[in-house]
Amino acid sequence: SDGSRCVACHTVSRDGRFLAAELWDGADFGAVFDLTADPAAVPTTTVVPPDRFRWEYSTFNADSTRLLTNSGFGLALIDPRVGMSVVASGLPARAAQPDWSPRGNNVAFINNLEGTWSVDFTRGDLAVMPVTPDDSFGAARVLVEAASLATNAEGGNAISHPTWSPD
């Protein structure tokens, strides 16, 4: 809206093949680029064009066959190889900032959110959910409740941007 073109919210697949990025001003269209394609062949390096899906945050599964995106407080699943939505079951109703584990068996994310959208929330718990077969997800388990942070010296009521270590 202010004329800037932000590409800050991005992720690279673990195999280095794909780059997924939210483009423009936040909660706008995202795109997936094939980093192994010939750069002279643009626009064929764009696997998911920037006019199909909106998201703020995204994360690839271990074998780069799925991209879990976060728009507002909703999560959605995309096949980044062909740029199509994938029907998924078990995704939480209010979640943000997902990060797929390196082995692909869990997703960490922010759950039990309070606020207006996935960037500016005032409360959020750190949770993890198992990835189960057939594009489904198991029940979320809260690891750290945001309410417990208020008694810490630094205070606060929200956790953000969970990430996994490489191993």
N, C-alpha and C positions, 0 to 999 in steps of 0.2 A: 504493500500500500504506500510505502514511502519511496518507492523506486529502487530500493536495494534488491539484490539478488543473492540471497543466502543459500549456501549449500553446506551448512554446518552439520546437520543431522544426517550422518551417513554411516554405512557399515560395509566392510569388505568380507566376502565369503572366506572361510578358513583355507580353502584351496587357492585363493587369490584370483579366481576366475571372474567373479562378479563384484561390482560396486553398486550398492543401492543407496539412493540419496533422495531426501525430500528437497524439492526445489522451491525457490522464491521466498515467500513470507511466513512459512509455518502453517501447518494444516492445509497445505496446498498439494498440488500434484507431485508425485514422486516418479522416479525412473530407475531402471536397472540397466547397467552397462556391462557388456562383455569385455573384460580387460585383456583377453587373449586374442581378440579379433584384430585384424589389420586396421590400424588407426586411419589409414587413408581411405578406408571403406565406409567412413561415416556417411549416412546414419545407421548402417547395419550393425554397428557396435551397440546400438540401443536395442536391448531385448524387450524391455517393457517401456513403451514410449511415455513421455510425460503428459499424457492426457487421459489416462485410464483409471488410476488409483490415487487417492489422497492419503497421506500419512505424515506423522511427525518422526516416529522412531521405527526402526526395523532391525531384524536379526535373521541371519541365515542358519539353517540346520547344519549338521556336521557334513553332509554330502552335497550341499548346495542345491538340493531339489525342492526346498521349501523356504519361503521368506515370510516370517511372521511380522506383520505391521501393526502399528498403533496409531489410530486416528481418534482424536478426542479422548474418550475413555474406553474405546472399543478396540478389540484385537481382531485381525483378519489374516487369512492364510492365502498365499499366492504361490504359484509355480513360477519361479523366476526364469526358467528356461524357455517358457512359451508365453509368459505374461497373462496367465489366466487365473481367475479366482479358484480356490479349492474349498469345497465344503468341509468344514471342521466342526467337531463336536467337543463340548466340554470347556470351551473358552470362557473365562470369567466375564461377567457383565460390566464391571468397572475396573479396568486395569490400565497400566501405562508402562512405558519404557522396558519392554521385554528384552531379555538376552538369553539366547539358546546356549546350553552347555556344550563344551567341546566334543563330548561323546554323543550328544544329541538326545540324551535320555531325560533331560529336565529343561525347564525354562524358568529363569528368575525374572521377577517383575515387581512392580509396585501395585499393591492391592488395597482395598478399603479406602479409596481416595475420597477426599473432600476438596472441592474447588471447582474451577470452571473448565479446565482442560489439562491435558497431559504435561504441560510445561509449567503452568502456574497453579499448583495445588498446595493446599495448606496442611494436609495430613495425608500420610500414606505409609502402609506397612510393607516390609520386605517379605515377599512370599516366593515359593517355588511350587511348580506343578509338574508332575511326570508327563512325559510324552508316551502315549500308548499307540498301538498299531492303528492303521487305517485313518490317519489324520485326525486323531482324537487326543484329548488331554484329560488327565485325571484331576481329582480334587486338589485345590490349592492348599498348601500348608504354610501358615505364617511363621517366619523365622524370627523376625524382630517386629514387635508392635511399636508403632510410632509414639504411642502414649508413654512408653518407657523411656523415651529420649528426653522428655521434659525435666526429669530429675538429674540428668547429667550436667556437668559444668557448662558445656556449650549450649545446652537447652535445645529446643526445637521440637517439631511435631511431624516431621516428614523425612523420609529416606528417598534418595533419588539415584538414578543411573546405576542400577546393579550391573556388575560384570563378573565373569568367571575368570579364574586364573587359567593359563593354558593347559594345565594338567588336572 
